[in-house]
Amino acid sequence: MTKPAPVSPRRDLTDAPLLVAARGGVPEHTPVWFMRQAGRSLPEYRAAREGVPMLQACLTPELVCEVTAQPVRRHGVDAAILFSDIVLPLYAAGVGLDIVAGTGPVVEDPVRSAAEVAALPELTPEHVANVGEAIRLLLTELGSTPLIGFAGAPFTLASYLVEGGPSRNHERTKALMHAEPETWHALLDKLAGTAVTFLRTQIESGVDAVQLFDSWAGALSLREYREFVEPHTRRIFSEIAQSGGHVPKIHFGVGTGELLGAMRTTGADVVGVDWRVPLDVAADRLAAAAPHAPAPVVQGNLDPAVLFAGEEAVSREVRRILAEGRAAGGHLFNLGHGVLPTTDPGVLTRVVELVHAETARR
């Protein structure tokens, strides 16, 4: 008989600023969290991770709990982001891959044919049971701070599988997409199923919001995105909405300024915007894509490189972004991509303090 999973502790987060803003409400202040905040620039993270490979760390509940909570203690952010990796579900299911320092995910046997797609293993909840255990530990650790779960979107995962690792041009990926569309859609259908299973596990374990990362979708034209990607992303958001209640759903990609409208119509509640598009411009594009829907909620979008420019420049940019974010129906302050590893942690703390001070309801 299968032993039932422990019940996650219940938390009343009705007034948590991040959840209020994500649902289009008026929070007590603009919420802040940082992509890749769980580690990267923190010395305490590097100490905790020393000698532990990335994917092994992601499947060690006590370590996941510790490094996920570290930025909350250090910076006072309004949400924790689960320490994990977008390729973890593939690894957990049995795909041969590793995260190579200085390179990124490297796949042992690239997937480039219909037979190889059919042979891909499917993720089950049991494969990621340790992630669920880490979440249950975190709910006790975090108290009133929301926890964001996440998964990699099908296009980005497909790119790693087809290319065999990171790619500048995604040439093999696009070649498969255009030359063998049936194989392509079969691959993305499998990867959408993987994302749904991984996100459902996180939701059932107690995360308070989820983000779907389509890191490399900006390599696509709008036509390509709508034909080859959007249906699979829409499926993910639809299926987790059916099983996940009212957990807010965030969608983010890099270089996706031309795709923002299409990203909203996939079913996301919040659309992340990288630093290339001002938030007021992004809000206009998102509103135009769904003219009868409530005002869009945006996330972003301070350029991570600006954090190296000194206090005056950082403060000026933070205030500009806050002003532009008022054009949207809600704003989750974030970077336009992830925290760079050499970022001064003190600068991140001061950004959080400034956002809270500038936006506190009086």
C-alpha positions as CSV (number, residue, x, y, z in Angstrom):
1,M,0.0,0.0,0.0
2,T,1.3,3.5,-0.9
3,K,2.0,5.6,2.1
4,P,-0.1,8.9,1.8
5,A,1.9,12.1,1.6
6,P,1.9,14.2,4.7
7,V,-0.7,17.0,4.7
8,S,0.9,20.4,4.2
9,P,0.2,23.0,6.9
10,R,-2.5,25.5,6.1
11,R,-1.6,29.2,6.1
12,D,-3.8,32.3,5.8
13,L,-2.1,34.5,3.2
14,T,-5.2,36.5,2.2
15,D,-3.4,39.8,2.6
16,A,0.0,38.8,1.4
17,P,1.1,41.6,-1.0
18,L,2.3,39.3,-3.7
19,L,-0.9,37.3,-3.9
20,V,-3.1,40.5,-3.7
21,A,-1.2,42.2,-6.5
22,A,-1.1,39.0,-8.7
23,R,-4.9,38.9,-8.5
24,G,-5.3,42.6,-9.5
25,G,-6.0,43.9,-6.0
26,V,-4.4,46.7,-4.1
27,P,-1.7,45.5,-1.8
28,E,-0.2,47.3,1.2
29,H,2.9,47.9,-0.9
30,T,4.3,46.8,-4.2
31,P,5.6,43.3,-3.7
32,V,9.2,42.4,-4.6
33,W,11.0,39.1,-5.4
34,F,13.9,38.3,-7.6
35,M,14.3,35.6,-10.2
36,R,17.3,33.4,-9.2
37,Q,17.1,34.9,-5.7
38,A,17.5,31.5,-4.1
39,G,21.3,31.6,-4.0
40,R,23.5,32.9,-6.7
41,S,24.9,36.0,-5.0
42,L,24.6,34.9,-1.3
43,P,27.7,33.6,0.5
44,E,25.5,31.6,2.8
45,Y,24.1,29.8,-0.3
46,R,27.6,29.0,-1.6
47,A,28.5,27.6,1.8
48,A,25.4,25.4,1.9
49,R,25.9,24.2,-1.7
50,E,29.6,23.5,-1.4
51,G,30.4,20.1,-2.8
52,V,26.8,19.2,-3.7
53,P,25.9,19.0,-7.5
54,M,23.0,21.2,-8.5
55,L,20.5,18.5,-9.4
56,Q,21.3,16.5,-6.3
57,A,20.8,19.6,-4.3
58,C,17.3,20.2,-5.9
59,L,16.3,16.7,-4.6
60,T,17.5,17.1,-1.0
61,P,14.6,18.5,0.9
62,E,16.5,20.0,3.9
63,L,19.0,21.8,1.6
64,V,16.2,23.0,-0.7
65,C,14.4,24.4,2.4
66,E,17.5,26.2,3.6
67,V,18.6,27.9,0.4
68,T,15.0,28.8,-0.6
69,A,14.6,30.6,2.8
70,Q,18.0,32.4,2.8
71,P,17.0,35.3,0.6
72,V,13.8,35.9,2.6
73,R,15.8,36.2,5.8
74,R,18.5,38.3,4.1
75,H,16.4,40.7,1.9
76,G,12.9,40.7,3.3
77,V,11.4,39.9,-0.1
78,D,7.6,39.3,-0.4
79,A,7.9,35.8,-1.7
80,A,10.3,32.9,-1.8
81,I,11.0,31.1,-5.1
82,L,11.5,27.3,-4.8
83,F,15.1,26.3,-5.2
84,S,15.0,24.0,-8.2
85,D,15.9,24.0,-11.9
86,I,13.8,23.9,-15.1
87,V,15.5,20.6,-16.2
88,L,15.0,18.9,-12.9
89,P,11.7,17.0,-14.0
90,L,13.6,15.6,-17.0
91,Y,16.4,14.4,-14.9
92,A,14.1,13.0,-12.2
93,A,12.1,11.1,-14.9
94,G,15.3,9.4,-16.2
95,V,16.6,11.6,-19.0
96,G,20.4,11.5,-19.1
97,L,21.6,15.0,-18.5
98,D,23.7,17.1,-16.2
99,I,24.2,20.7,-15.4
100,V,27.8,21.6,-16.3
101,A,29.4,24.5,-14.6
102,G,30.0,27.4,-17.0
103,T,27.9,25.7,-19.7
104,G,24.4,24.8,-18.4
105,P,22.3,21.7,-19.0
106,V,24.0,19.1,-21.2
107,V,21.9,16.2,-22.6
108,E,23.7,12.8,-23.1
109,D,21.5,11.7,-26.1
110,P,19.8,14.6,-27.9
111,V,16.2,14.0,-29.0
112,R,15.8,14.6,-32.8
113,S,13.4,12.0,-34.2
114,A,9.9,10.7,-33.7
115,A,11.3,7.5,-32.2
116,E,13.4,9.4,-29.7
117,V,10.4,11.5,-28.8
118,A,8.3,8.4,-28.2
119,A,11.1,6.9,-26.0
120,L,11.2,9.9,-23.7
121,P,10.3,8.8,-20.1
122,E,7.2,10.3,-18.5
123,L,7.4,12.1,-15.2
124,T,5.3,10.7,-12.3
125,P,4.6,12.4,-8.9
126,E,6.8,9.8,-7.3
127,H,9.8,11.0,-9.3
128,V,9.6,14.4,-7.6
129,A,8.3,13.3,-4.2
130,N,11.4,15.0,-2.5
131,V,10.3,18.3,-4.0
132,G,6.9,17.9,-2.3
133,E,8.7,17.2,1.0
134,A,10.9,20.3,0.6
135,I,7.8,22.4,0.0
136,R,6.1,21.0,3.2
137,L,9.2,21.9,5.2
138,L,9.2,25.4,3.6
139,L,5.6,26.2,4.5
140,T,6.6,25.9,8.2
141,E,9.8,27.8,7.7
142,L,8.3,30.7,5.7
143,G,5.3,31.4,7.9
144,S,3.4,34.3,6.3
145,T,5.7,34.6,3.2
146,P,4.2,33.1,0.0
147,L,6.1,30.4,-1.8
148,I,6.3,30.4,-5.6
149,G,6.8,27.1,-7.4
150,F,7.9,26.9,-11.0
151,A,8.5,24.8,-14.1
152,G,10.2,25.1,-17.5
153,A,8.0,25.7,-20.5
154,P,7.9,23.2,-23.3
155,F,9.8,25.2,-25.9
156,T,12.7,25.9,-23.6
157,L,13.0,22.3,-22.5
158,A,12.6,21.1,-26.1
159,S,15.5,23.4,-27.1
160,Y,17.8,21.8,-24.5
161,L,16.7,18.3,-25.6
162,V,17.1,18.9,-29.3
163,E,20.3,20.9,-29.2
164,G,21.9,18.8,-26.6
165,G,22.6,21.9,-24.5
166,P,22.4,25.7,-24.5
167,S,22.2,27.2,-28.0
168,R,22.7,30.7,-29.4
169,N,20.6,30.2,-32.6
170,H,18.4,27.1,-31.8
171,E,19.1,25.9,-35.3
172,R,18.3,22.2,-34.7
173,T,15.3,23.1,-32.7
174,K,13.8,25.3,-35.4
175,A,14.7,22.9,-38.1
176,L,12.8,20.1,-36.4
177,M,9.9,22.5,-35.7
178,H,9.5,23.4,-39.4
179,A,10.6,20.2,-41.1
180,E,8.7,17.7,-38.9
181,P,5.8,19.5,-37.2
182,E,4.1,16.3,-36.2
183,T,7.3,15.2,-34.3
184,W,7.6,18.7,-32.9
185,H,4.1,18.7,-31.5
186,A,4.5,15.2,-30.1
187,L,7.6,16.4,-28.3
188,L,5.9,19.5,-26.9
189,D,2.9,17.5,-25.9
190,K,5.1,15.2,-23.8
191,L,6.9,18.2,-22.2
192,A,3.6,20.0,-21.5
193,G,2.5,16.8,-19.6
194,T,5.8,16.9,-17.7
195,A,5.2,20.5,-16.7
196,V,1.7,19.8,-15.6
197,T,2.8,16.9,-13.4
198,F,5.6,18.9,-11.8
199,L,3.4,21.9,-11.2
200,R,0.6,19.9,-9.8
201,T,3.0,18.2,-7.4
202,Q,4.1,21.6,-6.2
203,I,0.5,23.0,-5.9
204,E,-0.7,19.9,-4.0
205,S,2.2,20.2,-1.7
206,G,1.3,23.8,-0.9
207,V,2.9,26.5,-3.1
208,D,1.0,29.7,-3.2
209,A,1.8,30.7,-6.8
210,V,3.6,29.3,-9.8
211,Q,5.7,30.6,-12.6
212,L,6.3,29.0,-16.0
213,F,9.7,30.0,-17.5
214,D,10.0,30.0,-21.3
215,S,13.5,31.3,-21.2
216,W,14.3,31.0,-24.9
217,A,10.8,31.7,-26.4
218,G,12.2,35.1,-27.5
219,A,14.0,33.3,-30.3
220,L,10.7,32.8,-32.1
221,S,8.6,35.0,-34.3
222,L,5.0,35.7,-33.2
223,R,3.8,33.5,-36.0
224,E,6.0,30.6,-34.9
225,Y,5.0,31.1,-31.2
226,R,1.3,31.0,-32.0
227,E,1.6,27.9,-34.2
228,F,4.3,25.8,-32.5
229,V,4.2,26.8,-28.8
230,E,1.1,28.7,-27.6
231,P,-1.3,25.6,-27.7
232,H,1.0,23.6,-25.4
233,T,1.5,26.5,-23.0
234,R,-2.3,27.1,-22.9
235,R,-2.8,23.5,-22.1
236,I,-0.5,23.7,-19.1
237,F,-2.2,26.7,-17.6
238,S,-5.7,25.3,-18.3
239,E,-4.9,21.9,-16.6
240,I,-3.3,23.4,-13.5
241,A,-6.1,25.9,-13.2
242,Q,-8.5,23.0,-13.1
243,S,-6.6,21.2,-10.4
244,G,-4.9,24.1,-8.6
245,G,-7.8,26.2,-7.5
246,H,-6.9,30.0,-7.4
247,V,-3.1,29.7,-7.4
248,P,-1.9,32.7,-9.4
249,K,0.0,31.8,-12.6
250,I,2.9,33.8,-13.8
251,H,4.5,33.5,-17.3
252,F,7.9,34.8,-18.1
253,G,10.3,34.7,-21.1
254,V,13.4,36.6,-22.2
255,G,13.3,38.8,-25.3
256,T,9.5,38.3,-25.6
257,G,8.4,41.9,-26.2
258,E,6.8,40.9,-29.5
259,L,5.1,37.9,-27.8
260,L,3.6,39.5,-24.8
261,G,0.0,39.6,-26.1
262,A,0.1,35.9,-27.1
263,M,1.7,35.0,-23.7
264,R,-1.3,36.7,-21.9
265,T,-3.9,34.7,-23.9
266,T,-2.3,31.4,-22.8
267,G,-4.1,31.8,-19.5
268,A,-1.4,33.5,-17.4
269,D,-2.6,35.8,-14.6
270,V,0.7,37.7,-14.6
271,V,3.1,38.3,-17.5
272,G,6.7,38.8,-16.7
273,V,8.5,41.5,-18.8
274,D,12.2,41.6,-19.3
275,W,14.1,44.9,-19.2
276,R,13.8,45.7,-22.9
277,V,10.2,46.8,-22.8
278,P,8.9,49.6,-20.4
279,L,6.1,48.3,-18.2
280,D,3.6,50.9,-19.4
281,V,4.2,49.8,-23.0
282,A,3.9,46.2,-22.0
283,A,0.7,46.9,-20.2
284,D,-0.7,48.5,-23.4
285,R,0.3,45.4,-25.4
286,L,-1.2,43.1,-22.9
287,A,-4.5,45.0,-22.7
288,A,-4.8,45.1,-26.5
289,A,-4.5,41.3,-26.6
290,A,-7.5,40.8,-24.3
291,P,-9.6,44.0,-24.5
292,H,-12.5,42.6,-22.5
293,A,-10.4,41.1,-19.7
294,P,-9.4,42.9,-16.5
295,A,-6.4,45.2,-16.6
296,P,-3.2,43.1,-17.0
297,V,-0.9,42.4,-14.1
298,V,2.8,42.7,-14.9
299,Q,6.1,41.5,-13.3
300,G,9.5,43.1,-13.7
301,N,11.7,44.6,-14.9
302,L,14.9,46.2,-13.6
303,D,17.9,45.3,-15.7
304,P,20.1,43.0,-13.6
305,A,23.2,44.8,-14.8
306,V,22.0,48.2,-13.4
307,L,22.5,46.7,-9.9
308,F,26.2,47.4,-10.5
309,A,25.7,51.1,-11.4
310,G,25.7,52.6,-7.9
311,E,23.0,53.6,-5.5
312,E,21.9,56.8,-7.3
313,A,21.4,55.0,-10.6
314,V,19.7,52.0,-9.0
315,S,17.3,54.2,-7.1
316,R,16.5,56.3,-10.2
317,E,15.7,53.1,-12.2
318,V,13.6,51.6,-9.4
319,R,11.4,54.7,-9.2
320,R,11.0,54.8,-13.0
321,I,9.9,51.2,-13.1
322,L,7.4,51.8,-10.2
323,A,5.9,54.7,-12.0
324,E,5.6,52.8,-15.3
325,G,4.1,49.8,-13.4
326,R,1.2,52.0,-12.3
327,A,-0.2,51.7,-15.9
328,A,-1.0,48.1,-15.2
329,G,-3.7,46.5,-13.1
330,G,-1.1,45.2,-10.7
331,H,2.7,45.1,-10.5
332,L,5.1,42.6,-9.0
333,F,8.5,44.2,-8.8
334,N,11.3,42.0,-10.1
335,L,14.4,42.1,-12.3
336,G,14.1,41.7,-16.0
337,H,15.9,38.4,-15.7
338,G,17.9,36.6,-13.0
339,V,20.2,37.9,-10.3
340,L,23.8,37.8,-11.6
341,P,26.1,35.8,-9.4
342,T,28.5,38.7,-8.6
343,T,25.7,41.0,-7.5
344,D,26.3,42.7,-4.1
345,P,23.5,41.2,-1.8
346,G,23.3,44.6,0.0
347,V,22.1,46.3,-3.2
348,L,19.3,43.7,-3.5
349,T,18.3,44.4,0.1
350,R,18.2,48.2,-0.5
351,V,16.0,47.7,-3.6
352,V,13.5,45.8,-1.5
353,E,13.5,48.6,1.1
354,L,13.1,51.3,-1.5
355,V,10.2,49.6,-3.3
356,H,8.4,49.1,0.0
357,A,9.1,52.7,1.2
358,E,8.0,54.3,-2.1
359,T,4.8,52.3,-2.4
360,A,3.5,51.9,1.2
361,R,-0.2,52.7,1.4
362,R,-0.7,55.8,3.5
